[in-house]
Amino acid sequence: MLFLCLCVICSYLKELLAKEGYLIVSVPYNVTFDHEQAAKQVYERFNSCLDTIVSSGIPNSNLKPGDLADLPLFSVGHSNGALLQVLTGSYFAEKIPKVNAIISFNNKSATEAVPYFEQLGPLIQQMLPMVEASPVYEMARNASGDVLKLLLDTAGTTILNNDQEALKSFTKLVDQLPSVFGEVGQGVSEFRPSPLENRNCFKCSYSVPHTLLVQFNSDAIDETDLLEETLRPRIESIGGTLEKVRLNGNHLTPCIQDPKWQIGTVYTPADAVAQALKTIPLSETRVLSRTIVDWFRRFEN
């Protein structure tokens, strides 16, 4: 059985959820200090995509419009994506998820999230013309995924190896650097809305009935406890459900990729080390996936 899942997370976790029967819609959004704008962009893009697939189906997957019409909507987001989830569930009351899974929520101010942020503005303003004029920057902007992969492999990294989605995301990030630098250079010194304004909005307007909060035991920038304190009175007032779980892992656990380590004809100590190094983080991500799936299945009917 299929269930529609809006995701603002990385590819390995999405893959695990997809294997459980969820139809994943991953929503891109522009990097900006304006979180209100980003949340509204996610909402509009997701619902535009939803309208398209519900009306036309997904022919490549043999899914007809009738297969998709009545799917319940669940949502998963991590870190900044988690913040956008809560904002979306507060700005809108219609066409929002039935269930949220909010991972490693963070709503810190820019100065807390980025050390020396206030000092970056004048520096970036001076550097931006040189950055834009750099042939390296221009090459990165125009490079295809294959070229970017070659550059990264040449530098000795395999993080994006065989991950076309990650390569596309990297390319889009490079394309957005001028606008981000421009905001800082123009004197932007704080996220908009402020953390306090966000919390006040959540208290009054959050409308997703069932919410799971996920935090990790080694996450120094997590603010899930504060979010629980903020959301609980509101969710109880609308007759909803709020639960919080604490798992092994850290802030990057939802971002772990499954490295494609190629074992040669002879199994070497290097192969053993590589497999051991990836076992723990991958197992933590699999536990996270199972936790989310168990939560969703409580509300599938």
One Martini backbone bead per residue (centre of mass of N, CA, C, O) as a GRO file, in nm:
protein
  301
    1MET     BB    1   0.098   0.034   0.019
    2LEU     BB    2   0.039   0.374  -0.023
    3PHE     BB    3   0.218   0.676   0.090
    4LEU     BB    4   0.245   1.007   0.135
    5CYS     BB    5   0.576   1.179   0.131
    6LEU     BB    6   0.715   1.455   0.274
    7CYS     BB    7   1.059   1.562   0.204
    8VAL     BB    8   1.352   1.701   0.414
    9ILE     BB    9   1.592   1.490   0.316
   10CYS     BB   10   1.798   1.235   0.266
   11SER     BB   11   1.840   0.963   0.055
   12TYR     BB   12   1.864   0.711   0.243
   13LEU     BB   13   1.608   0.762   0.409
   14LYS     BB   14   1.419   0.767   0.167
   15GLU     BB   15   1.478   0.481   0.076
   16LEU     BB   16   1.370   0.340   0.329
   17LEU     BB   17   1.080   0.451   0.304
   18ALA     BB   18   1.017   0.344   0.020
   19LYS     BB   19   1.046   0.036   0.104
   20GLU     BB   20   0.768   0.076   0.287
   21GLY     BB   21   0.558   0.229   0.063
   22TYR     BB   22   0.646   0.522   0.003
   23LEU     BB   23   0.564   0.818  -0.152
   24ILE     BB   24   0.808   1.039  -0.262
   25VAL     BB   25   0.830   1.398  -0.191
   26SER     BB   26   1.087   1.614  -0.284
   27VAL     BB   27   1.156   1.947  -0.168
   28PRO     BB   28   1.275   2.219  -0.302
   29TYR     BB   29   1.483   2.501  -0.182
   30ASN     BB   30   1.586   2.807  -0.108
   31VAL     BB   31   1.852   2.967   0.007
   32THR     BB   32   1.773   3.143   0.316
   33PHE     BB   33   1.685   3.383   0.575
   34ASP     BB   34   1.380   3.336   0.480
   35HIS     BB   35   1.164   3.118   0.624
   36GLU     BB   36   0.889   3.201   0.521
   37GLN     BB   37   0.948   3.177   0.222
   38ALA     BB   38   1.040   2.879   0.227
   39ALA     BB   39   0.777   2.753   0.337
   40LYS     BB   40   0.593   2.855   0.106
   41GLN     BB   41   0.749   2.714  -0.117
   42VAL     BB   42   0.709   2.424  -0.024
   43TYR     BB   43   0.400   2.426  -0.028
   44GLU     BB   44   0.360   2.504  -0.330
   45ARG     BB   45   0.534   2.280  -0.462
   46PHE     BB   46   0.396   2.037  -0.345
   47ASN     BB   47   0.100   2.096  -0.440
   48SER     BB   48   0.170   2.105  -0.737
   49CYS     BB   49   0.271   1.816  -0.753
   50LEU     BB   50   0.018   1.678  -0.641
   51ASP     BB   51  -0.180   1.772  -0.860
   52THR     BB   52  -0.033   1.630  -1.092
   53ILE     BB   53  -0.033   1.327  -0.990
   54VAL     BB   54  -0.341   1.307  -0.939
   55SER     BB   55  -0.426   1.374  -1.244
   56SER     BB   56  -0.188   1.172  -1.403
   57GLY     BB   57   0.009   1.030  -1.250
   58ILE     BB   58   0.270   0.752  -1.275
   59PRO     BB   59   0.364   0.586  -1.542
   60ASN     BB   60   0.653   0.464  -1.464
   61SER     BB   61   0.485   0.322  -1.198
   62ASN     BB   62   0.186   0.242  -1.253
   63LEU     BB   63   0.027   0.508  -1.158
   64LYS     BB   64  -0.284   0.609  -1.099
   65PRO     BB   65  -0.494   0.847  -0.999
   66GLY     BB   66  -0.663   0.645  -0.817
   67ASP     BB   67  -0.406   0.563  -0.638
   68LEU     BB   68  -0.369   0.885  -0.519
   69ALA     BB   69  -0.622   1.045  -0.415
   70ASP     BB   70  -0.633   0.910  -0.086
   71LEU     BB   71  -0.370   0.980   0.034
   72PRO     BB   72  -0.196   1.017   0.298
   73LEU     BB   73  -0.018   1.283   0.468
   74PHE     BB   74   0.326   1.291   0.518
   75SER     BB   75   0.611   1.421   0.723
   76VAL     BB   76   0.969   1.496   0.670
   77GLY     BB   77   1.224   1.655   0.884
   78HIS     BB   78   1.550   1.831   0.902
   79SER     BB   79   1.618   2.082   1.085
   80ASN     BB   80   1.541   2.311   0.871
   81GLY     BB   81   1.314   2.128   0.769
   82ALA     BB   82   1.168   2.120   1.042
   83LEU     BB   83   1.102   2.417   1.058
   84LEU     BB   84   0.935   2.425   0.793
   85GLN     BB   85   0.719   2.234   0.890
   86VAL     BB   86   0.611   2.407   1.128
   87LEU     BB   87   0.549   2.655   0.960
   88THR     BB   88   0.351   2.524   0.762
   89GLY     BB   89   0.158   2.420   1.002
   90SER     BB   90   0.101   2.742   1.074
   91TYR     BB   91   0.025   2.898   0.800
   92PHE     BB   92  -0.153   2.637   0.747
   93ALA     BB   93  -0.483   2.445   0.731
   94GLU     BB   94  -0.450   2.339   0.437
   95LYS     BB   95  -0.288   2.099   0.281
   96ILE     BB   96  -0.173   1.924   0.519
   97PRO     BB   97  -0.046   1.720   0.722
   98LYS     BB   98  -0.134   1.458   0.936
   99VAL     BB   99   0.183   1.390   0.974
  100ASN     BB  100   0.476   1.437   1.178
  101ALA     BB  101   0.844   1.425   1.141
  102ILE     BB  102   1.071   1.572   1.374
  103ILE     BB  103   1.419   1.641   1.316
  104SER     BB  104   1.639   1.819   1.475
  105PHE     BB  105   1.545   2.077   1.586
  106ASN     BB  106   1.599   2.427   1.466
  107ASN     BB  107   1.586   2.791   1.608
  108LYS     BB  108   1.824   2.959   1.579
  109SER     BB  109   2.011   3.207   1.560
  110ALA     BB  110   2.253   3.324   1.359
  111THR     BB  111   2.465   3.384   1.586
  112GLU     BB  112   2.443   3.088   1.702
  113ALA     BB  113   2.479   2.915   1.436
  114VAL     BB  114   2.698   3.150   1.345
  115PRO     BB  115   2.990   3.235   1.406
  116TYR     BB  116   3.047   3.569   1.342
  117PHE     BB  117   2.815   3.676   1.159
  118GLU     BB  118   2.826   3.992   1.190
  119GLN     BB  119   3.124   3.995   1.049
  120LEU     BB  120   3.055   3.887   0.751
  121GLY     BB  121   2.926   4.109   0.584
  122PRO     BB  122   3.166   4.301   0.506
  123LEU     BB  123   3.341   4.074   0.391
  124ILE     BB  124   3.148   3.974   0.164
  125GLN     BB  125   3.115   4.245   0.022
  126GLN     BB  126   3.419   4.243  -0.069
  127MET     BB  127   3.429   3.939  -0.202
  128LEU     BB  128   3.205   3.893  -0.417
  129PRO     BB  129   3.333   4.004  -0.681
  130MET     BB  130   3.565   3.792  -0.675
  131VAL     BB  131   3.395   3.536  -0.678
  132GLU     BB  132   3.234   3.594  -0.947
  133ALA     BB  133   3.514   3.631  -1.117
  134SER     BB  134   3.586   3.350  -1.083
  135PRO     BB  135   3.662   3.070  -1.269
  136VAL     BB  136   3.578   2.858  -1.060
  137TYR     BB  137   3.290   2.953  -1.016
  138GLU     BB  138   3.199   2.937  -1.312
  139MET     BB  139   3.257   2.637  -1.342
  140ALA     BB  140   3.065   2.539  -1.116
  141ARG     BB  141   2.803   2.654  -1.239
  142ASN     BB  142   2.847   2.493  -1.536
  143ALA     BB  143   2.866   2.223  -1.428
  144SER     BB  144   2.824   1.910  -1.441
  145GLY     BB  145   2.789   1.629  -1.269
  146ASP     BB  146   3.041   1.490  -1.392
  147VAL     BB  147   3.240   1.720  -1.336
  148LEU     BB  148   3.202   1.737  -1.033
  149LYS     BB  149   3.284   1.449  -0.975
  150LEU     BB  150   3.572   1.475  -1.086
  151LEU     BB  151   3.664   1.695  -0.892
  152LEU     BB  152   3.609   1.538  -0.629
  153ASP     BB  153   3.781   1.287  -0.693
  154THR     BB  154   4.047   1.443  -0.730
  155ALA     BB  155   4.033   1.546  -0.421
  156GLY     BB  156   3.944   1.260  -0.260
  157THR     BB  157   3.628   1.231  -0.281
  158THR     BB  158   3.312   1.009  -0.217
  159ILE     BB  159   3.036   1.129  -0.125
  160LEU     BB  160   2.900   1.158  -0.436
  161ASN     BB  161   2.912   0.877  -0.515
  162ASN     BB  162   2.653   0.764  -0.705
  163ASP     BB  163   2.489   1.058  -0.644
  164GLN     BB  164   2.283   1.246  -0.826
  165GLU     BB  165   2.124   1.407  -0.618
  166ALA     BB  166   2.371   1.536  -0.478
  167LEU     BB  167   2.480   1.674  -0.731
  168LYS     BB  168   2.236   1.854  -0.783
  169SER     BB  169   2.242   1.998  -0.509
  170PHE     BB  170   2.523   2.117  -0.542
  171THR     BB  171   2.463   2.285  -0.794
  172LYS     BB  172   2.234   2.457  -0.666
  173LEU     BB  173   2.406   2.577  -0.444
  174VAL     BB  174   2.599   2.730  -0.624
  175ASP     BB  175   2.374   2.906  -0.761
  176GLN     BB  176   2.295   3.042  -0.463
  177LEU     BB  177   2.538   3.203  -0.350
  178PRO     BB  178   2.487   3.500  -0.438
  179SER     BB  179   2.222   3.545  -0.272
  180VAL     BB  180   2.342   3.484   0.004
  181PHE     BB  181   2.573   3.687  -0.003
  182GLY     BB  182   2.387   3.929  -0.056
  183GLU     BB  183   2.237   3.931   0.211
  184VAL     BB  184   2.486   3.974   0.388
  185GLY     BB  185   2.600   4.228   0.236
  186GLN     BB  186   2.318   4.390   0.310
  187GLY     BB  187   2.290   4.321   0.642
  188VAL     BB  188   2.212   4.053   0.730
  189SER     BB  189   2.156   3.937   1.091
  190GLU     BB  190   1.883   3.756   1.053
  191PHE     BB  191   1.637   3.564   1.080
  192ARG     BB  192   1.321   3.513   0.902
  193PRO     BB  193   1.191   3.492   1.149
  194SER     BB  194   1.226   3.492   1.460
  195PRO     BB  195   1.235   3.268   1.707
  196LEU     BB  196   1.009   3.403   1.872
  197GLU     BB  197   0.804   3.432   1.642
  198ASN     BB  198   0.782   3.134   1.586
  199ARG     BB  199   0.680   3.038   1.864
  200ASN     BB  200   0.421   3.208   1.861
  201CYS     BB  201   0.305   3.075   1.610
  202PHE     BB  202   0.288   2.786   1.713
  203LYS     BB  203   0.102   2.833   1.962
  204CYS     BB  204  -0.149   2.941   1.769
  205SER     BB  205  -0.124   2.760   1.460
  206TYR     BB  206  -0.069   2.476   1.484
  207SER     BB  207  -0.228   2.192   1.268
  208VAL     BB  208  -0.091   1.927   1.320
  209PRO     BB  209  -0.214   1.654   1.488
  210HIS     BB  210   0.054   1.461   1.436
  211THR     BB  211   0.360   1.442   1.641
  212LEU     BB  212   0.707   1.369   1.595
  213LEU     BB  213   0.989   1.380   1.808
  214VAL     BB  214   1.342   1.389   1.716
  215GLN     BB  215   1.631   1.291   1.902
  216PHE     BB  216   1.978   1.307   1.991
  217ASN     BB  217   2.245   1.221   2.215
  218SER     BB  218   2.462   1.400   1.999
  219ASP     BB  219   2.312   1.711   2.002
  220ALA     BB  220   2.403   2.046   2.043
  221ILE     BB  221   2.159   2.197   1.844
  222ASP     BB  222   1.916   2.099   1.978
  223GLU     BB  223   1.536   2.198   2.019
  224THR     BB  224   1.311   1.990   2.106
  225ASP     BB  225   1.226   2.064   2.395
  226LEU     BB  226   1.118   2.346   2.322
  227LEU     BB  227   0.911   2.248   2.116
  228GLU     BB  228   0.742   2.080   2.305
  229GLU     BB  229   0.662   2.313   2.493
  230THR     BB  230   0.520   2.474   2.260
  231LEU     BB  231   0.316   2.247   2.130
  232ARG     BB  232   0.145   2.093   2.339
  233PRO     BB  233  -0.095   2.287   2.398
  234ARG     BB  234  -0.190   2.305   2.104
  235ILE     BB  235  -0.237   2.000   2.042
  236GLU     BB  236  -0.434   1.949   2.274
  237SER     BB  237  -0.650   2.165   2.176
  238ILE     BB  238  -0.691   1.978   1.891
  239GLY     BB  239  -0.669   1.662   1.965
  240GLY     BB  240  -0.383   1.556   1.957
  241THR     BB  241  -0.043   1.420   1.896
  242LEU     BB  242   0.250   1.396   2.119
  243GLU     BB  243   0.588   1.283   2.059
  244LYS     BB  244   0.904   1.168   2.213
  245VAL     BB  245   1.236   1.081   2.096
  246ARG     BB  246   1.549   0.904   2.181
  247LEU     BB  247   1.846   0.860   1.993
  248ASN     BB  248   2.101   0.732   1.843
  249GLY     BB  249   2.322   1.002   1.767
  250ASN     BB  250   2.325   1.282   1.539
  251HIS     BB  251   2.275   1.550   1.335
  252LEU     BB  252   2.380   1.353   1.078
  253THR     BB  253   2.217   1.087   1.062
  254PRO     BB  254   2.001   1.167   0.829
  255CYS     BB  255   2.266   1.218   0.616
  256ILE     BB  256   2.344   0.945   0.563
  257GLN     BB  257   2.532   0.751   0.349
  258ASP     BB  258   2.579   0.481   0.120
  259PRO     BB  259   2.866   0.359   0.056
  260LYS     BB  260   3.029   0.243  -0.250
  261TRP     BB  261   3.200  -0.020  -0.171
  262GLN     BB  262   3.453  -0.184  -0.352
  263ILE     BB  263   3.514  -0.515  -0.374
  264GLY     BB  264   3.743  -0.716  -0.450
  265THR     BB  265   3.874  -1.027  -0.516
  266VAL     BB  266   4.015  -0.939  -0.243
  267TYR     BB  267   3.985  -0.952   0.094
  268THR     BB  268   4.063  -0.679   0.292
  269PRO     BB  269   4.128  -0.479   0.556
  270ALA     BB  270   4.000  -0.229   0.420
  271ASP     BB  271   3.721  -0.356   0.385
  272ALA     BB  272   3.665  -0.402   0.686
  273VAL     BB  273   3.689  -0.109   0.778
  274ALA     BB  274   3.475   0.019   0.593
  275GLN     BB  275   3.236  -0.154   0.697
  276ALA     BB  276   3.260  -0.072   0.996
  277LEU     BB  277   3.229   0.243   0.965
  278LYS     BB  278   2.923   0.216   0.837
  279THR     BB  279   2.746   0.054   1.038
  280ILE     BB  280   2.659   0.249   1.263
  281PRO     BB  281   2.525   0.489   1.107
  282LEU     BB  282   2.329   0.306   0.944
  283SER     BB  283   2.181   0.183   1.188
  284GLU     BB  284   2.073   0.454   1.297
  285THR     BB  285   1.906   0.521   1.042
  286ARG     BB  286   1.729   0.266   1.055
  287VAL     BB  287   1.601   0.332   1.326
  288LEU     BB  288   1.475   0.593   1.235
  289SER     BB  289   1.296   0.474   1.016
  290ARG     BB  290   1.136   0.280   1.200
  291THR     BB  291   1.019   0.500   1.384
  292ILE     BB  292   0.861   0.649   1.165
  293VAL     BB  293   0.691   0.414   1.058
  294ASP     BB  294   0.550   0.343   1.326
  295TRP     BB  295   0.412   0.614   1.348
  296PHE     BB  296   0.254   0.624   1.080
  297ARG     BB  297   0.088   0.350   1.121
  298ARG     BB  298  -0.108   0.475   1.335
  299PHE     BB  299  -0.231   0.681   1.074
  300GLU     BB  300  -0.333   0.529   0.800
  301ASN     BB  301  -0.667   0.528   0.852
   0.00000   0.00000   0.00000
